[in-house]
């Protein structure tokens, strides 16, 4: 992929890369990853159903009704099958 930048933006990019002790390539990759993550966050925040699900998950964690690990899941399934 070829990236053509305005000379001023390219100079800022090179300066940022140097300050962060990264290559220009690494700095561009990080910038793109950050941009995509921000877009995804904006999409989630715009989705009321996703926000509701996140709130429910947060509440479940606070209440301690979250299980971890395959063993715990198997035990929970056995309990549900027994009842």
C-alpha positions as CSV (number, residue, x, y, z in Angstrom):
1,X,0.0,0.0,0.0
2,X,1.3,3.4,-0.8
3,X,0.4,6.3,1.4
4,X,0.7,9.9,0.1
5,X,0.6,12.5,2.8
6,X,0.7,16.3,2.7
7,X,4.3,17.3,3.5
8,X,3.3,19.0,6.8
9,X,1.4,15.9,8.0
10,X,4.3,13.7,6.9
11,X,6.7,15.9,8.9
12,X,4.5,15.6,12.0
13,X,4.3,11.8,11.5
14,X,8.0,11.5,11.3
15,X,8.5,13.6,14.4
16,X,5.9,11.6,16.3
17,X,7.6,8.4,15.3
18,X,11.0,9.7,16.4
19,X,9.6,10.9,19.7
20,X,7.9,7.5,20.4
21,X,11.0,5.6,19.3
22,X,9.0,3.8,16.5
23,X,9.4,3.5,12.8
24,X,7.1,5.6,10.6
25,X,5.5,2.3,9.6
26,X,4.8,1.3,13.2
27,X,3.4,4.8,13.9
28,X,1.0,4.6,10.9
29,X,-0.1,1.1,11.9
30,X,-0.8,2.3,15.5
31,X,-2.7,5.4,14.2
32,X,-4.9,3.2,11.9
33,X,-5.6,0.7,14.7
34,X,-6.5,3.5,17.0
35,X,-8.8,5.1,14.4
36,X,-10.6,1.7,13.8
37,X,-11.0,1.1,17.5
38,X,-12.5,4.6,18.0
39,X,-14.9,3.9,15.1
40,X,-16.0,0.6,16.7
41,X,-16.5,2.3,20.1
42,X,-18.6,5.0,18.4
43,X,-20.7,2.2,16.8
44,X,-21.3,0.5,20.1
45,X,-22.2,3.8,21.8
46,X,-24.7,4.5,19.0
47,X,-26.4,1.0,19.5
48,X,-28.9,1.1,22.4
49,X,-29.2,-2.7,22.5
50,X,-25.4,-3.1,22.7
51,X,-25.3,-0.5,25.6
52,X,-28.1,-2.4,27.4
53,X,-26.2,-5.7,27.0
54,X,-23.0,-4.1,28.3
55,X,-24.8,-2.6,31.3
56,X,-26.3,-6.1,32.1
57,X,-22.9,-7.7,31.9
58,X,-21.4,-5.0,34.2
59,X,-24.2,-5.6,36.7
60,X,-23.6,-9.4,36.5
61,X,-19.9,-9.0,37.3
62,X,-20.7,-6.7,40.2
63,X,-23.2,-9.2,41.6
64,X,-20.7,-12.0,41.2
65,X,-22.9,-14.0,38.9
66,X,-20.1,-14.6,36.4
67,X,-18.3,-17.8,36.1
68,X,-14.8,-18.4,34.6
69,X,-13.2,-21.5,33.0
70,X,-14.5,-24.6,31.3
71,X,-14.8,-26.5,34.5
72,X,-17.1,-23.9,36.0
73,X,-19.2,-24.0,32.8
74,X,-19.5,-27.8,32.9
75,X,-20.5,-27.7,36.6
76,X,-23.2,-25.1,35.9
77,X,-24.5,-27.2,33.0
78,X,-24.7,-30.3,35.2
79,X,-26.6,-28.3,37.9
80,X,-29.1,-27.1,35.3
81,X,-29.6,-30.6,33.8
82,X,-30.1,-32.0,37.3
83,X,-32.9,-29.6,38.1
